[in-house]
Amino acid sequence: MNTRLGAVTLLGLALTLAACGGGSDVTPAPSPDTFSLGTLTPGQPQEINTKLKINIVMVGYHPTAPGQVVGPRDVNPGDFLQELPSSGRNVARIPSAYSPTISGNEPTGNAYSYDYNVVYANQSFEDGFFSYLSSQGTEKPVTFYQKAYNCQNIPADGSTPSCDTPASNISLPITGNLEIDGTTAENWLADHASSIGVDSSQYTIFLVNWYGRPDFKFHSYTQASAADSDTGTVFGGRASRRLNAWGGTVRGTQTQRVWFYDLSANPEAWTSNWNITDADVDGDSVPDYRMPPVWEYGTRKASYRLFSRVGADLAKVTRYVALDLLFTPSPIYRVALTPPNMPESINLNVALEQGAGATPQGSVLNPGLSQSRLQVLQPFAKLTNSVRTSPLTGDLRSDYLCLFPTVSADVCSPDRADPTGDRLFVRGLNEVRELYKTNTAYQVPVYAFNDDQESQGGLLGVAIDDGVTGTQALVYSFLTPSLFADAGYGFTDTITHETGHHFSLSHPHDGYDSSQNVEYGPSGEYAYVNAGDMSHTVMSYNDLSRDFGQFNLDSQYRYLTAAYLNNAGAVLQLVQQAGTDKVAAVRSVAQSADAQFAQALSSYRAMNYLDAATQAHSAYRSVIDAAQAAGVGVQAYKWYERLNGLSLGQAGVPRRVNNYLPVQGTAIRPETNEFLNKLRKSP
């Protein structure tokens, strides 16, 4: 369990960012030098608290009373509800990690009250769904990891597991593999939810169990429609990408907010639930809590877990995966980028650092494609892209290799810079400062290192912060010959993923639980949360999606709505501080914006999140334009100007070393990332 650490001031950003509590319901008395408004509260951070209905649909499970759980299909509803939180609050995760105290978390302005609706599907619904799976699935050979489950072993040389007799500690050897498209199953559940009184446009988790029915078939889910944008590699065809969950698909004009989790699907690799023998599966010397196949819950001595734990385990998945990571996740960074003057123009500024013998740009990078996919995260800004190329040689290469000191220990010697410093970051910082001398658009500094040598073991990318306030700063993406040719990766999708971080989004496998005030990732007692990757989003690690899913869009538009609300309030406070004449000049616009924000909050609470963000953006722009027209200076926050004194070669760079965690981003344990890295290259 990781708690929050770090120590810096927030540099006066509190008024532009959401904080605990909302504004008063009492309208202040009119004053010539203040605004009297109903929704906006100048100078007071605001929080949008909304009641969310969470549908929990049991498909193939039966309700039972306490003490009457006698089989894996029996679930006591009480086991569920006692595990689930009544409310949640989003925080900006990395900025919060820099707060001096745990209580110093930085809320985004989004909070939730959860209204749980537990539904047990009727026989007709179950019959229809499992019949549909039978008709849509395709019988395929038992996979590598299904064989590994049968044998409870993977040979040291990585060859296909084989055993004359199944391992003695498994309950049911896998003898078949009906492969079912995950999106097809998701859509069926969404389309038929109304027959059991469930609105699938609300957040809905279907907890599925086929086992125990006479028509049960060993089965797994796949998602094999997405290929790497540069190499064409289809990762969904690999055994390591078999699924027991899926959801979050954007489906045209039909909004569905559905995720299903099937404990009766064949054992799989991503959450390591094929392994019921070893306590520690990721090598960090900590036991890893996993959800085994449902038939491994029993009463006999050899059972992996007791019948009575099925309900509690499903509740853990509902809370720590569905709620905290998919439905209402916390962002990794602030969405505002440059508060209180949020950008209207954003450029993906790609620096391609090209090794002499590396694959040419045209085969590894399509910046226009990344730009088009990222546009949905910044729907009100004009996105552009630019690419500049330089050779990955000399000092640049030395600074690059400092990220991987195990490759060449002497390359980061003290005569070049402080060996604990981050020379590559300082180089990027100086380049960013130069960029802004001639550019007015917000720059996302993307550094793509296309190495022609095996300089590192598998790091694909990272979206790093400024090291002082937790503000998003630079994006790195990496390729080596083996990552491109053998593993099947290019730059385009990694840059999309990392810039998704830069724009705010977290992974669907690590996050924050506000009721417990805890950060967690897929290891130890939370090892099972890798199931969050089994959802439609390029923010996953399993490479099964190339764009952003419904859960991403909902979250981003909620963050933006709160950011526009709070930054409009911050601008109005600046107007008030500028004097009575400025207030008078802006008053009518502020009143109109106040009414528009009220409409935005109404759309927000109706789950029309894009409409809410659109209305909030319009209101925010009217406020900031009026303030500037009245002569009130409203500056954009510039992270690169706050790092005074840093320059190339200077010692003592104040950066958090542990931001460099392997494989696409931050916030989970390095050894866990190394474990996932092995999965990326597995069969």
N, C-alpha and C positions, 0 to 999 in steps of 0.2 A: 504494500500500500504506500503510495507516494503522496506526501503532503507538500504544500507550497513552500518554496524557499525564495530568497532573493532580497535585495535591498537597493532601492533607488527612490527618488522622489518622482512624482508624476508630472512635474514641470507645469503645473497650473492647468492641466487638461481636465480637471474634474468637472468643470461647468459644461464642457462640450461632450462629455460622455455620461451615459446613464449611471445612476447610483441608486443605492437602496432607498426605497420609499418613493412616493409620488408627491405631487403638489397638493396643496390644501384645496378642499372643496369650497372654502369660503372665498368669494370674490372680493379682492381688496377694494377699498374706497378709491374712487377716481382721484388722480393727482396729475398735475400738468407735467411732471417729470418722470412719470411711470406709465406703464400700460395696464389697463384693466381688461383682462381677457379671461375666457372661460376654459380654454384648453391649454394654451401655452402658459408657462410660468417662468418668465425671464429670471435667470440667476438661480433657478432651482432645478436640479436634475430630476427627470421624470422617468417613471417606469410604467410600461403598458402591461397590465395584469389581465389575462384573459382566461376564461374557463374553457378547457378543452375536454371534449368527450373522447375517451379512449375505449374503443371496442376490443374486447378480448374474446375471441371466438374459439371454442374448443371443438375440434373436428375429430371424432374418434375417441374422445374421452368421456367418462361418465361422472356426474357429480356424486360425491359420497359424504357421509358425515364423519367427523373425527373418530378415529379408531376403526373405521370400516373399510380402509384401503386394503384390498386383498389382491390387487393385480395392477399391472402397469397402465391399464386403461382407466383406473380409478383416480380421480383428482378431487381433493377436498377444497372447495372454493376458499375456505378460510386460510389455507396454505398460501393462496395467492395474495389476498388482500393485505395480510400482515407484512408481506415483503415489499409492498408498493408504496411509494411516497404520495402524500396528498398534494404536494406542490413542487414546483421547480423554478429555478432562476438561472438565466444564462450569464456567464462571465466571459470576458476576453481572457483566454487562458494564459497566454504567454505574458502579456502585460501584468496580469495578476501575480505571476510568478516572481516579478520584480518588486512586488509590494513588500514593505518591511515586515509585515505581520500577516498571518493567515487571514485575519479579519479584514485585511486591506484588499480583498478581492475586488476587481473592477467590473461591476455589472454592466451589461449591454443596454439595459432598459427593457428587457423582455422577461416576463415572469408568467407563470402558469398555475392554475388550479386544476387538478386532474379529476375528472368525473368518470369513474370506471363503469363500464357496462359489460358484465361477464355473460356470455351467451353460449349455451351448449347446443351445437347444431343438431337438428332432428335427423331421424333415420333417412328421410328422403334426400336431404342435403348430402349426407355422408355417402349414400348409395350413388347419387349422381356424380359426386366428385371423384370417388375412387373408380367408378366405371369409366369416367372420362380419362383418368390417368392411364388406365389399362388400354384404352383405345388409342391414345395419343403417343404412348411410349413405344420405344423400339428396343427389342431384346438385343443386348450386346454382351460380349465376353466380360467375365469378372475382371475388374481392373487391378492395377498394381497394388493400390492401397486396400482394396477389398481382400486381396490375397494376403497382404500384410496383416490385416485383422485376423484372418483365419489362422495364420501362423504365429501371430504376435511377435513378428520379427521382420526386419529388413536386413538382408545380407550386407556385410561390411563393404563389399565391392559395389553395392548399389544395384545388383542384378535382381531380377524378378523374384519375389519371395516364393518359396515352394516348400511344402511339408507333406509327408506321407499321411499324417493324421493331424487334424486340427489341434490347436493348443488346448490344453486341458482346462484353462480358466475362462474360455469363452462359452457363452450359453447357446449360440446358434451359428453354425458355419454359414457363410454366404455362398449360395449355390446359383445365383442368378443376378442379372443386372438389367432391369428395365430402365432405359434412359429416357427422361422426360424433360422437355424444354421448360426452364423455370418461368419464363415470361408467360408461356401458355397457361401454366398452372395458376400463376398470379392473376391473370386476366379472368380465368374461369371463376375464381373465388370472388373477385370484384363484381363480376357480372351477375352472380347469383346471391350475393349477400343480402339483397333486399328481400329474398324469399324467407329469410329468418329474422327479418326486422332490423337489419344492420345497414347503415348508410356508409358505403365504402369511400365516399368523399371525405369522411372523417378518418382520423387515424385509427387503423384497424390492424391488429395482429391476429393471424390465424395460426393456432397451435394444433398441428396435424399429427395424427397417429393412425396409420393403416394397419399396423400389426394387431393381431388378435381377431381379425375378420377372416371368414373363410376364403375370401377372394384376395387375400394379401399376397403381394409379390415383392421380392427384393427389388429395390429401385433406387435410383439416384437422379438428381436434377443436373441439367447442363445449361450453359449459356455460351454457345459457340458461334454467335453471329458477328462478334466484334473482332476485327483484326488490327494489329499494330498499324498505325497510320503511315509509318515509313517502311517497315519491313514486310508487312502483310502477314506476320505471324499470328495464328489463331490460338491463343492460349487456352481457350475454353475446351479444346479437344484433348487437353492433357488430364491424366488421372488425378493429378494434384489439384485440379480446379473443379472436381465434382462437388456438388452442392447439396446441402440439406435445408436451404433457406433461399428466399429471393423476394424482391419487392422494390418499390420506389420507381417503377417505370413511368415515364411521361407518355401519356396516351392521347395525344391530340387534344381535342376539345373536351374529352371525358376525363375529368380530374378524379384520380383514384389515389388513395393514400394507404396502400396495402403492403404488408410484409408478412410472409408465412414462414413458419419454422417447423420442420418435420423431423421429430425424433425417431421415426420409423424408417427414415431413408438410410441407405447403406452407409457404413462408416466411411469417413472421409479424412483428408489430410490437413485441410486448412485449420481446423480446430484440434487436430490430432486425436479425435475421438475414436480412431481405429485402434489406438494404443490404450489398452486397459490393464497393462502390466506394469509399466514404469510410472512412478509418481512424478518424476521430473522429466519432461519431454523436451524442454528447450535448453537444457544444460546450464541453468543459472543456480542450481543447487537449492531451488525452492519448489515444493510440490505444486503441480499445476492442476487446478480444478477444471475438469472437463465434463461435458454432458455425453454419456455413452449412448449407443443405440438403445431404444426403449426396452428391448428384450434383456438388457443387462441390469435392469432394475428387478430385484427379486427378493426372496427370503432365505434361500439356501446359502450356506457358508461361502460358496464360490462366487456368489453374485457380486458384481462390482459396486452396486448401491441398492438400498432398500426400496421397496415399492413406495413407501411413504414419502420418499424424497422427490418423486416425479413432479408433484405440484409445486413444491418449493423451488425446484430447479427451473421449471418453466417460468416461474415468477422472476427468478434471477435474470433470465434471458429477456423477459418483458421489460424489466426495469433498466438493467445495465446495458442492454443492446437497443431494444426498440425505443424506449423513452429517451435515454440519455445520449445515444449515439445517432439515432435515425430521425425520430419524430421531433424532438425538441433539443437538439445538441447545442453546446456552447461553441462559439467560434474560437479559432486559435489566435486570431489577431483582431484588432479593432477594424470595423468595416468602414469607418469614416475616412481613412487614409490621411487626410490633411485638415483636420478640424481646426476652426469652425467653418473654413471655406473649402468645402469638399469639391474635388475636381470634376470638371465637365468634359475634359479631354484627357485621354490616357494612351500612352504609347508603350508598346512592348518593345523595349530597346534591347535587342539581342546582340551580344558580342560573341561571335563564333571564334573560339580559340582553336585553331586548326593545326593538328599534327601534320607533319610533312607527308606521311604515308597513310593518313586516315581517309576513310571514305568521304567522297565529296559531299558538299552541303546539300545538293539536290536529292541525294538518296537518304539523308538522315534528318532533314529539317524542312517543315512546311509552316512558316510563321503565320501565314494567312489563315491556315486551318485552325491553329491554336487561337488566333484572334477571334475568328467567327464563333468558336465554341465558348470562348470566355465572355462574349458579349452579353449573354444572358445574366451574368453575375453583376454587370454594370450597365443595366438597360438604359440609363439616362445619360451616359457619357459616350462621347465619340471615341471609339477604339481605333488605333492605328498600329502599325508595326514597322520596325526598321531593323536592318541587319548590317553589322560591320564585322569584317574579318581581320584577324591578325594571327601571325604564326605562334604556335604554342612552343616557344623556345626561350632560351636565356633566362632572365630574371623572372619572367612570367611563369615559365615552367617550374623554376625553383619554388616560387611562392605557391603554385598549384600543388606541388609534391609535398609541401608542408602540411597539407591536409591529411596526408597518408605517411606519417613518419616511419612506420614500420617498413616501408619500401626502401627508404634510404635514410638512415638515422642521422647522417652528417649534413644533410642538405639544409637543415634549419639551424645552423651554428650561430652562436651568440654574436659573431662579428657582423652579421647581417641585420639582426633584429632580436629583440627579446624572444628567447625560445618559447616562452609561454604566450607570446603575442600571436596575433592572427594577421600575417602579412598579406594574405590574399584579400581579406576584408578591408584592410587599410588601402590597398591598391584600388579596390572597387569604390570605396568611399571617395577617394580623390577623383576618380573618373566621374562619379555622379556629380560632384561639385562642379566639374568642368561642363558636364552636360547641361546643367541648369543655367549656365551663363548664356546659352543661346536657345534654350527650349523653354516654352511656357507651359506645355502640356505636362501632366504628371508622368514621370518616367518609371516604368517597372524595369529595373536593371537586371537583365537576364544574361548570365554568363554560361555559355555552352562549351564545355571542354571536350573536344573531339580528339582524344589521344590515340596515337598509332601504336602505343605500347601498353602492356598490361601493368598499369601504374597502381591499380587498386583492385580489391576483391569483389566489388559488386555494388558500390554506391551509385545510385541513379540520379539522385537530386536532393536538394534541401532548400527550403525557404527560410532564410535566417533573419533574425532581428538585429536591432542596432546595438545590442549588448548593454544598453544603459536604461532604456525605458520600456523595452519589450515591443517597440514599434517595428513593423515589418520593414525590411531594408533591401536585401539582395536575394536573387534567385540563382541557384547554381544547378546545372544539369551536366551529367557526365556520361561519356561513352568510351569504351575501350574495344579492341577488336573482338574479344569474347562476348561482351555484352551485346554487340551489334550482330555479329555473325552467328554465334552459338546460342545465346539466350534470346535473340530476336527483338532487341529494342532499338528504337531511334530516339531522337530528341523531342519530336512533336508532342507526344502524349505525356512525357515527363514534364515538359514545360507547361502544358495545360494543367497538369496536376499541381505543380509547384506554384504556379500563378494563382490557382484556386486557393491555395493556402494564403498567398500574399493578399488576396482580396477578402480573406477572413476564414475560409472553411477549414474545419478539422477533418481528420480521417474518420471513417465509420468504425474504426476498431480501437480508438482511444478517446477519452474525454473526461468529463467532469460530472460528478453527482453532487448537486447543491445541498441536498438534505444531509449528506454526510460530510460535505466540504472536502471531497477527496478527488484527486486526479488518479486515473487508472489506465492501464493498457493491457494487452493480451498476454499476461503472464501471471504466475502465482494464483491467487484466489480468483482472478478475473481472466484466466487463460481462455475461457470459452467465448470471450467477446470478439474474438476474430470472426465470429459469425456475422458481425456487422459488415464485413467486407462482402458478404453475399447479398449485395444490393446494387441497384443500378446507379453507379457513380464512378467517374474517373478518379475520385478521391480514394478508392479502394486500392489495395495492393495486389489484387488477384488478376488485374489486367483484363477484366471481362466487360468493361464499358469504356467508351471513349469520350463521353460527354457527361453533363450534370443531370441528375435525376430529380424527381419530384420533391424528395426530402431536402435536397440541396437548395432548390429554388425557393421552397417555402421558408427555409431558415434564412437565406440571404435577404429575402424581401422583408422578413420580420426585422432583421438587424437594421436594414436600411431605413425602414419606417421609424424605428426608435432613434436612429442617428439623426435623421432629418428633424425630428421633433426636438431633440435636445440641442442640436446645433442651431436651430432657429431660435430657441430660447437663449442660447449663449450670445447670438448676434443681437437680439433685442436688449440684452443686458448691456452690451457695448453701446448701443444707442442711448440707453438711459444714462449711462456714465458720461456720455458726450454732451448732455445738457437738454434743457427743456425744448429749445428750438428744433433739435434733431428728433426728439420724441414726437413733436407736433408734425414734422414732415413725414414721419413714417407711420403715424397712428392709423390712418385709414387702411393702409396696406396690411398692417399687423392685425387689424380686426378682421379683414377679409381672409387672411391666412389662418387666423384662429378658427374661423368657421370651416375652412377647407381641411384643417387638421382634424376637426371633429368628424368630418366625413371619412377621413382616412382611418380613424380609429374604429368607426362603424364598420368599414370594409374589413379591417384587420380582424375584428371579433367575429365577423361572418366567414373567416378563413379565405377571403378574397385578397391574398397577400400582395399580388402584383398590383392590383387596383389601389390597395392601401399605400404601397410604396410610391406609385405614380402620383397619387393625390398629395402625399407628404412631400415628395420632391418638388412639385409645382408650388406648394405653399412655401417651402424653404427658399426656393429660388426667388420668389416674389419678395420675401423678407430681406434676403441678402442684397438683392438688386436695389431695393428701396434704401437700405442703409448706406450702400456705397454712393448712390445718387445724392443722398443727403450729406455726403462728405465724411461719413464714418469709415475709418479704415478697418477692414476685416481681413486679417492676414491668414494665410494657410500655414499650418504647422509643418515645419521642414526638419525632418529628423537629422539630416546631414549637416545642418547648421548648429545642432545641439552638441555635437561631438567635438568641441573646441580643442585645438591643439593636436589632434591626431593627424599624422602625415606618414607617408611611406618611410619605413625604416625606424620610426620612433618606437621606443620601448614602452611597455606598460599599457598596452591596448586593453581597455576594460570590457572584455567580451567573455560571455559564458562559454567555456569550452564544451560543455555538454549539449550545446545546441547542434553539434555535428554528430547526429545519431544516424547510423547507416540506413539507407534506402528510403528516400522520399519523405523527408520532413522530420519533425521533432516530436517530443512528448511521449515516447515509449522507450523501454530499456534497450540498450545497445545489443545485449545478447539475444533479446527477442527478435530484433531486426535481422541479426545474423541468421537466426533460425528461419525467418521468413525468406531471407535471401536464398537459402538452400531450396526452399519450396519453389521459388521462381524458376529454378533450373531443373527441377525434378520432373519425372515422367508425367 
